[in-house]
Amino acid sequence: MNKEVIEWLLKGDPVIKYWVNRDLLNSNKRTLQVLQENMEQEGWVKKLLLLQDKNTYIWGNGLYSPKWISTTYTMLTLKDFGIRKNNSQYVGSAMLLTEKLWYNSKLKNDIWIYVYAVWF
């Protein structure tokens, strides 16, 4: 890929820097971890994390609705961005979704497998 394009992309949001390093530059694991940590300190990820209700772990006043700003959709966006899997806000919301939205005692083990596969 053109070096100028890479340099231009690396001037973008930390999410873009992470994607470029992960997908185009094949950077090492430690570099990617540092970039993930940086995403939580500035840019799009930080903005999304600041919008979460700190007491309930909910975004957009709902688990699945209102569409596109609810907890489910915000978590999908954060996952696509590359948030660290052990981010406390992310984990808290994953637990909340599991317990409140998808909980069914007969399906408990299957749901945990699904949550792990999708969210982590």
Residue, then its C-alpha position, 0 to 999 in steps of 0.5 A: m500500500n502507498k506509504e503516504v496513504i498509511e501515514w495519512l490513516l495513522k493521523g486519524d482517530p486511535v481506532i483507525k490507527y489500531w485498524v491500520n496496525r492490525d490489518l495493514l502493518n501486521s504489528n506485534k501484539r504489544t503494539l496493538q495492546v498499547l493502541q487499544e489502551n490509547m483508544e480508551q483515552e481519546g477519540w471515538v471509544k472514549k466518547l462512547l465510554l463517557l456516554q455509558d451510565k456508570n451506575t447501570y452499565i447501560w447506553g442510550n437508556g436501554l439494552y436493545s432499544p432505542k436502536w443504534i444507541s442502546t447498549t447492544y448496538t454500542m457494544l457491537t460498535l466497540k467490539d468492531f472498533g477493537i476495544r480491549k476485552n477486559n475493559s471494565q465498562y465493556v465487561g459490565s455491559a456484557m454481564l448485564l446483557t446476559e443477565k437481563l436480556w438473554y437470561n433463561s435458566k434452561l439455556k444458561n450454558d448455551i447463552w454464556i457460550y454465545v456471549y463469549a463468542v460474540w462479545f469477547 
